[in-house]
Every structure is written in structure tokens, then in C-alpha cells.
Amino acid sequence: MGVSLTRYRNRVRVGRALERIENGDRDLAGLAADLGFSDQAHMTRTIGAHLGETPTALRTLLSA
């Protein structure tokens, strides 16, 4: 795939997080735990690194 295992795993988790945020999941701490992030801050950093936005900003963009 041309990327490290960690990068690939995070890409998959970010995709799943994005789907759930788009579907109205509002509990970011619970979402982070469900997807295997160590905590909400870890998920926020990872999503920011992959998409350039925070989960809250994405929620706002997706609801518009």
C-alpha cells in the first residue's frame, strides 16, 4: 500500500470516525474509545493530521 501499518490503520479509523460524525454521533470521547484511539485528544490530533480539521469543525461542515 506504500504506507506504514500505523498510517494505514489511522486512515481507516479516521474514515470510520468521519462516517459516524456525519451520521450524527456527538460523543467524541465515546467515539474515540470505540475506534481504538487512546483518548479524544489522540483522535482529534489524528483526524487533524489526516484531514486538516478537528472533529467539531468537520461536524459543522458536514451539517451545513
N, C-alpha and C positions, 0 to 999 in steps of 0.2 A: 504494500500500500504506500510505501515511501515515507511513512511517519512512524514515530516510536509508538510502542504499545500504550504508553500513558497518554500521548496526544490523541490517539485513535479512541481510547476509552472515554476521554473527556469530550471528544467531539460527539460521540454517541449520547453521553449523558446530557450535554448541552442541548442536543436535538430533542431529547425527551422532555427536558425542562421547558423548552420553548413551546412544545405541544401542550403541556399541562398548563402553562401560564396562559396560552391562547384560549384554552378551554375553561378558564376562569379560576384555576387553583390560586388561592390567595395566601395560603400558609407557606411562606417561603422557607421557614425553618423545617417544617414537616416535609416539604418537597425536597430539600437538601438531604435530609435523612433518608427518605425513600430512594433517592437516586445514588446513594453511596458517598456523598460528599462528607467531609469530616464535620462541617458546620455550615451555617448560612453564609458566613463571610467567605469561606472557601468556594462555595458555589458562585457567589457574586463575583469574586476575582476571576474564576474560570470562565464564566459567561462573558465578563468584560474583555478578557483576553481573546476569546473566540469571536465575539460579535461587536465589541466596541461599545456596548451599552450595559447598564445594570438591569437586573430583572424588573425592577419597578419601572424604569424607563421603557423597557420592552412591553410591559403590561399596558402602559399608556399608549404606546404606538399601535399595539395590536387592537386596542379597544376603539380607536378612532375610526 
